[in-house]
Amino acid sequence: MNDFQMNRRQALIASGLGTLSLGMPGVVMGSDEVDASGNAVASDKSCIFVLLCGGPSHVDTWDMKPDAPLDYRGPYEPIDTKVPGMRINEMHTELAKLTDHFTLINSMSHPGAISNHFDAMHNLLSGQSEKRVQQGVPDEHPYLGSFVAKHKPSTRNFVSNAWLIKCVGPPVFCAPNIGIGGYLGSAYAPLFVGAADNHPAMPDFKPPEIYNSYDEQRFAQRQSLLGGLESTRLDRDQTVKDWSDLREKTYDAMTRSEGRQAFELHRESVEVRERYGMHPLGQNLLLARRMVESGVRFVTVNGWAGQADYDKQGPPSSSWDMHGRNMGMGNAFGNGSYGMGFCLPRLDQALAALLSDLKDRGMLDNTLVVVTGEFGRTPYVLKQDPPGRQHWPRCFSSILAGAGIKGGNVYGKTNRLGEYPTDKPVRPEELAATIYRALDIPINDPLDASGISRTLTTGQPIMELFG
């Protein structure tokens, strides 16, 4: 390196931010607008993606078939909601009051013969249905949050893509590219927040170390040092100026207190916290709202509902994998950790609180909320004791709200038993394209990091979903 050249890593190290290089998961910097006082303001949309890992039963939740035989429809009854004709599970008493806020898609479908979590999760999160596997290795297509971090990075928070909480337990519940960012690289992978023994419903919850690493005095000294160097010999090199801009953005994001304060849930009133529910799902959705407020663009929330007091089964990644006796998970219609009697009320409470909170705070117009599993479950109940349902990729249901998505809408239909779509089938491609459209991201990526032109998804957005 001559006197007038400095590479990206050297500029970051000199600034004291070497550990926050763009090679670190989740750490990508972009440009937000500023207000009249020069303070950054949210200028782009964000997404809270609630992933109900394991695959909830569509016929027991949002696409109920009360006229089907008992072996298909299960033990629950649908209830009327605020929107005439939109009926959902009887345990969704709070969501029933908010159906005018969201669109319900009942015709999600995975084309092709897949039946495992690994492939279904990969297809859903990558926005593609065609498996491109060579020698048993899945393709390198990045996931939704990685593309959002690339196209809509934030300067208000030094993390743009986060995942609450880390996927643990059997690897079948973890899609292959969750932690690597695909071909975009690790900079666009999510920052994992929390774990089974460290989640925001716990009184001693600890945020990621990256949010606690700021040392004001040390940073000020290094900033002054680098500033002096730039003013003498380094500012003659355009590359140095570019990395100086990056350094300033990183300083700005890291010294903002709002990123760290997002994790200080005690700032919320007891009433608000209890409205979400003092359980992992409720408090993670509250944390997701706070992270979006602090500038994080894409927050995936693992839909783990927690563990029942008398039934400690299940890792925090698979609440909705309700096989019953078939997998030793107890009664799918019971009140255990893998039972809808336990999980559905918690989802109802937490999701209703999130939608109401976003609406009341004026955030719903710029925050897309997506709630979905990776697939549905067999329309028929397994003949076993205790009962359950198997995987069913042919159809499942999803909820979309906010960011221009119109409320009070049911899109697509399935046949009378909930076996397959009969109207307006939606593949992962269409869902992904709709998400990108809601977030103002073009689906044709001009160039990736390697200078190769790529397409985010081959699907087209479903324009009927927008109001």
C-alpha positions in Angstrom: 0.0 0.0 0.0 1.4 3.4 -0.9 1.0 6.6 1.1 -2.3 7.4 -0.5 -4.1 4.1 -0.5 -6.2 2.6 2.3 -8.4 -0.5 2.0 -11.8 -1.0 3.6 -10.6 -3.0 6.5 -7.7 -0.7 7.3 -10.0 2.3 7.3 -12.4 0.6 9.8 -9.5 -0.6 12.0 -8.0 2.9 12.1 -11.4 4.3 13.0 -11.7 1.8 15.9 -14.5 -0.1 14.2 -12.6 -3.1 12.9 -14.9 -5.5 14.6 -17.8 -3.9 12.9 -16.6 -4.4 9.3 -19.2 -5.3 6.7 -18.1 -8.9 7.1 -20.0 -9.2 10.3 -23.6 -10.6 10.1 -26.2 -7.9 10.0 -23.9 -5.0 9.9 -24.5 -3.0 6.8 -24.7 0.7 6.5 -26.9 2.8 4.2 -28.4 6.3 4.0 -31.5 7.6 5.8 -32.9 11.0 5.4 -32.3 13.7 8.0 -34.7 16.2 9.5 -34.2 20.0 9.8 -31.9 19.5 12.8 -29.7 16.9 11.0 -31.1 14.0 13.0 -31.8 10.8 11.0 -35.4 9.9 10.5 -36.9 6.7 9.2 -37.2 7.1 5.4 -37.8 3.5 4.3 -40.2 0.7 5.2 -39.4 -2.2 7.5 -40.7 -5.7 8.0 -41.5 -7.9 10.9 -41.6 -11.5 9.6 -43.2 -13.9 12.1 -42.1 -17.4 11.2 -44.2 -20.1 12.8 -41.5 -22.8 12.6 -42.8 -26.3 12.3 -45.9 -25.4 10.2 -49.2 -24.6 11.8 -52.3 -26.5 10.7 -54.2 -24.2 8.2 -57.5 -26.1 8.8 -57.2 -25.5 12.6 -56.3 -21.8 12.4 -57.3 -19.6 9.4 -58.8 -21.8 6.7 -61.2 -23.9 8.8 -63.6 -26.4 7.2 -66.5 -26.7 9.7 -68.6 -28.7 7.1 -65.9 -31.3 6.6 -66.0 -34.7 8.3 -64.8 -34.7 11.9 -61.6 -36.6 11.0 -60.7 -33.6 8.8 -62.1 -30.5 10.5 -60.7 -31.3 14.0 -62.3 -30.2 17.3 -62.4 -26.5 16.9 -65.2 -24.1 15.7 -64.7 -21.0 13.6 -65.9 -17.6 14.9 -67.1 -14.5 13.1 -64.7 -11.6 12.9 -65.0 -7.9 12.2 -64.9 -8.6 8.5 -68.1 -10.4 7.3 -67.3 -13.8 5.9 -63.8 -14.0 7.4 -63.9 -16.7 10.0 -61.0 -17.9 12.1 -60.3 -20.3 15.0 -62.4 -19.7 18.2 -59.3 -19.1 20.2 -58.4 -16.1 18.1 -60.7 -13.8 20.1 -58.4 -10.7 19.9 -57.4 -11.2 16.2 -61.1 -11.5 15.3 -61.4 -7.8 16.3 -58.6 -6.8 14.0 -59.3 -8.6 10.7 -59.9 -5.2 9.0 -56.1 -4.6 9.5 -54.8 -7.6 7.5 -55.1 -9.8 4.4 -55.4 -13.5 4.9 -54.0 -15.7 2.1 -55.5 -19.2 2.2 -53.9 -20.5 -1.0 -50.2 -20.7 -0.2 -48.6 -23.7 -1.9 -45.3 -25.4 -2.5 -45.2 -26.8 -6.1 -43.3 -30.0 -6.3 -42.9 -33.0 -4.0 -41.3 -31.5 -0.9 -42.4 -32.6 2.6 -39.6 -31.6 5.0 -39.0 -28.5 7.0 -35.5 -28.0 5.5 -36.6 -27.6 1.9 -39.9 -25.8 2.7 -38.2 -23.3 4.8 -35.5 -22.7 2.2 -38.2 -22.2 -0.5 -40.3 -19.9 1.6 -37.4 -17.7 2.8 -35.6 -17.5 -0.6 -38.7 -16.8 -2.6 -38.2 -19.7 -5.0 -39.8 -23.2 -5.5 -37.2 -24.8 -7.7 -34.5 -26.6 -5.7 -31.1 -26.0 -7.2 -29.0 -28.7 -5.4 -25.6 -29.9 -6.5 -24.1 -32.9 -4.7 -26.5 -32.5 -1.9 -25.6 -28.8 -1.2 -28.5 -26.3 -1.4 -28.2 -23.3 -3.7 -26.8 -20.0 -2.4 -29.9 -17.9 -2.9 -30.1 -15.3 -0.1 -33.1 -15.0 2.0 -35.6 -12.2 2.3 -34.0 -10.3 5.1 -30.6 -10.4 3.4 -32.0 -8.7 0.3 -33.8 -6.1 2.4 -30.5 -5.4 4.2 -28.7 -5.0 0.9 -31.3 -2.7 -0.7 -32.6 -0.8 2.4 -29.7 -0.7 4.9 -30.0 1.7 7.8 -27.8 4.3 9.3 -29.9 4.7 12.4 -28.9 1.3 13.6 -25.7 -0.6 12.8 -27.8 -3.7 12.3 -30.2 -4.0 9.3 -31.2 -7.7 9.5 -32.0 -9.4 12.8 -33.4 -12.8 13.9 -35.2 -13.3 17.2 -34.3 -15.9 18.6 -31.6 -18.1 17.3 -32.8 -21.4 15.8 -31.7 -24.3 17.9 -32.6 -27.9 18.3 -32.9 -30.4 15.4 -31.4 -28.9 12.3 -34.5 -29.8 10.2 -36.0 -26.6 11.5 -33.2 -24.4 10.2 -33.0 -23.5 6.6 -29.5 -23.8 5.1 -28.8 -20.2 4.3 -30.2 -18.6 7.5 -26.9 -17.7 9.0 -24.7 -17.1 5.9 -26.4 -14.5 3.7 -26.3 -16.7 0.6 -24.2 -15.3 -2.3 -24.4 -11.8 -0.8 -22.1 -12.8 2.0 -22.1 -12.8 5.8 -22.6 -9.0 6.0 -26.2 -9.5 4.9 -26.9 -12.5 7.2 -29.0 -11.8 10.2 -27.7 -10.9 13.6 -29.1 -13.5 16.0 -30.6 -12.1 19.1 -31.4 -14.2 22.2 -31.6 -17.9 22.8 -33.6 -20.5 24.6 -32.0 -19.5 27.9 -31.8 -15.8 27.1 -35.0 -14.3 25.7 -36.8 -11.0 26.4 -39.5 -12.6 28.6 -36.7 -13.3 31.1 -35.8 -10.7 33.7 -32.1 -11.0 33.1 -32.3 -10.9 29.2 -29.0 -9.7 27.7 -28.8 -8.1 24.3 -26.1 -9.0 21.8 -22.6 -7.9 22.8 -22.4 -5.7 19.7 -24.8 -3.3 21.3 -22.7 -3.0 24.5 -19.3 -2.5 22.9 -19.4 1.3 22.6 -16.7 3.1 24.6 -17.2 6.9 24.2 -13.8 8.0 25.3 -11.9 5.4 23.1 -14.0 6.1 20.1 -13.5 9.9 20.4 -9.7 9.4 20.6 -9.6 7.2 17.5 -12.0 9.5 15.6 -9.8 12.5 16.4 -6.7 10.6 15.3 -8.1 9.4 12.0 -9.5 12.9 11.4 -6.1 14.3 11.7 -4.6 11.8 9.3 -7.3 12.5 6.8 -6.7 16.2 6.9 -3.0 15.8 6.0 -2.1 13.1 3.6 -5.1 10.7 3.3 -7.8 13.0 2.0 -6.1 13.2 -1.4 -7.3 9.6 -2.1 -10.9 9.2 -3.2 -11.0 5.7 -1.7 -10.1 7.0 1.7 -12.9 9.6 1.4 -15.4 6.8 0.6 -14.3 4.8 3.6 -14.3 8.0 5.7 -18.0 8.3 4.8 -18.5 4.7 5.9 -16.7 5.4 9.1 -18.8 8.5 9.9 -22.0 6.5 9.2 -20.8 3.7 11.5 -19.9 6.2 14.2 -23.3 7.9 13.9 -25.2 4.6 14.1 -23.1 3.2 16.9 -23.2 6.3 19.1 -27.0 6.6 18.8 -28.6 5.4 22.0 -31.8 4.3 20.3 -30.2 1.0 19.1 -29.2 0.0 22.6 -32.4 1.3 24.2 -34.5 -1.0 22.0 -33.4 -3.8 24.3 -34.4 -2.0 27.5 -37.9 -3.4 27.7 -38.4 -1.9 31.1 -39.0 1.4 29.3 -42.3 -0.1 28.3 -45.2 0.1 30.7 -46.3 -3.0 32.5 -49.6 -2.7 30.8 -48.0 -2.8 27.3 -45.7 -5.7 28.2 -48.6 -7.7 29.6 -50.8 -6.9 26.5 -48.2 -8.6 24.3 -47.9 -11.5 26.8 -45.1 -12.3 29.2 -43.9 -15.2 27.2 -41.2 -15.6 24.5 -43.5 -15.0 21.5 -45.1 -11.9 23.1 -41.9 -10.3 24.3 -40.1 -11.1 21.0 -42.8 -9.3 19.1 -42.6 -6.3 21.4 -38.8 -6.3 21.0 -39.2 -6.5 17.2 -41.4 -3.4 17.3 -38.8 -1.6 19.3 -36.0 -2.7 16.9 -37.9 -1.5 13.9 -38.4 1.8 15.7 -34.7 2.0 16.2 -34.0 1.5 12.5 -33.6 -2.2 11.9 -35.1 -2.9 8.5 -36.0 -6.6 8.7 -36.7 -8.6 11.9 -37.5 -12.3 11.7 -39.3 -13.5 14.8 -39.1 -17.2 15.6 -42.7 -18.1 16.5 -41.7 -20.2 19.5 -44.6 -19.9 22.0 -42.6 -21.1 24.9 -43.0 -24.2 27.0 -46.0 -25.3 29.0 -45.4 -25.5 32.8 -46.2 -29.2 32.9 -44.7 -30.1 29.6 -41.1 -28.9 28.9 -40.9 -30.5 25.5 -39.6 -28.9 22.4 -36.7 -26.6 21.4 -37.4 -22.9 20.7 -37.9 -23.4 17.0 -40.7 -25.8 16.5 -43.8 -25.1 18.5 -46.0 -25.6 15.5 -44.7 -29.1 14.4 -47.8 -30.8 15.9 -47.4 -34.4 15.0 -49.0 -35.8 18.1 -47.9 -39.3 19.2 -46.3 -39.8 15.8 -43.3 -37.8 17.0 -43.8 -38.0 20.7 -45.1 -34.5 20.9 -48.3 -35.0 22.9 -51.9 -34.0 21.8 -51.8 -31.5 19.0 -55.2 -30.3 20.3 -54.1 -30.2 23.9 -52.5 -27.7 26.2 -48.9 -29.0 26.1 -45.9 -27.2 24.4 -46.9 -28.8 21.1 -50.6 -28.2 21.5 -52.9 -25.7 19.9 -54.6 -25.1 23.2 -51.3 -23.7 24.5 -49.9 -22.1 21.3 -52.9 -20.5 19.7 -53.9 -18.2 22.6 -50.3 -16.9 22.9 -50.2 -16.2 19.1 -53.6 -14.5 19.3 -52.5 -12.3 22.2 -49.1 -11.4 20.8 -50.0 -10.7 17.2 -53.1 -8.7 18.1 -51.0 -6.6 20.4 -48.4 -6.0 17.7 -51.0 -5.0 15.1 -52.8 -2.7 17.5 -49.6 -1.2 18.8 -48.2 -0.5 15.3 -51.5 1.1 14.3 -51.7 3.3 17.4 -48.2 4.5 17.0 -48.7 5.4 13.3 -46.2 2.7 12.3 -48.4 0.3 10.3 -48.2 2.3 7.1 -44.4 1.8 7.0 -44.1 -1.6 8.7 -45.0 -4.8 6.8 -46.1 -7.7 9.1 -45.9 -11.2 7.7 -47.1 -14.2 9.7 -46.6 -17.7 8.2 -45.4 -21.2 8.7 -43.2 -23.0 6.1 -46.2 -25.2 5.2 -49.5 -26.5 6.5 -50.6 -29.8 7.9 -52.6 -32.8 6.7 -56.3 -31.9 6.4 -57.0 -35.3 8.0 -56.2 -36.0 11.7 -53.8 -38.9 12.2 -55.6 -41.9 13.6 -53.5 -42.3 16.8 -53.6 -41.4 20.4 -52.8 -38.6 21.1 -53.8 -37.1 17.8 -51.8 -34.9 15.5 -51.3 -33.9 11.8 -48.4 -34.6 9.4 -46.6 -32.1 7.1 -48.7 -30.7 4.2 -46.9 -28.5 1.6 -49.7 -28.5 -0.9 -51.5 -25.6 0.9 -51.2 -23.3 3.9 -52.2 -19.9 5.1 -50.4 -16.6 5.7 -51.2 -13.2 7.1 -50.0 -9.9 5.7 -50.6 -6.5 7.1 -49.2 -2.9 6.8 -47.0 -1.2 4.3 -49.8 -0.7 1.8 -51.5 -4.1 2.2 -55.2 -3.7 2.4 -57.1 -5.0 5.4 -60.3 -7.1 5.5 -59.3 -9.2 2.6 -59.3 -13.0 2.0 -57.2 -14.1 -1.0 -57.4 -17.5 -2.5 -59.4 -20.6 -1.7 -58.9 -24.3 -1.1 -61.2 -27.2 -1.7 -63.8 -28.2 0.9 -61.4 -30.4 2.8 -58.4 -28.0 2.7 -56.3 -30.3 0.5 -55.2 -28.0 -2.3 -55.9 -24.5 -3.7 -58.8 -24.1 -6.0 -58.4 -20.4 -6.7 -55.4 -18.0 -6.9 -52.6 -20.3 -5.7 -49.6 -18.4 -4.2 -46.1 -19.9 -4.5 -43.1 -18.7 -2.4 -42.2 -16.6 -5.5 -45.4 -14.6 -5.4 -45.1 -14.1 -1.7 -41.5 -12.9 -1.9 -42.3 -10.5 -4.8 -45.3 -9.1 -2.9 -43.0 -8.5 0.2 -40.4 -6.7 -2.0 -43.1 -4.6 -3.6 -44.5 -3.6 -0.2 -41.0 -2.6 0.9 -40.3 -0.7 -2.4 -37.5 -3.1 -3.5 -37.1 -4.0 -7.2 -37.2 -7.7 -7.8 -34.6 -7.4 -10.5 -31.3 -6.9 -8.7 -29.0 -5.1 -11.2 -25.7 -6.4 -9.9 -24.7 -8.5 -6.9 -21.4 -8.3 -5.0 -19.7 -10.3 -7.8 -20.9 -8.0 -10.5 -23.4 -10.6 -11.8 -27.0 -9.6 -12.7 -29.4 -11.7 -10.6 -33.2 -11.8 -10.0 -34.4 -11.7 -6.4 -37.4 -13.9 -7.4 -39.1 -15.0 -10.6 -42.5 -14.3 -9.1 -44.7 -11.2 -9.6 -46.3 -9.2 -6.7 -50.0 -9.8 -6.1 -51.3 -6.3 -6.8 -54.8 -7.3 -5.6 -53.4 -7.3 -2.0 -52.6 -3.6 -2.1 -55.1 -1.0 -1.1 
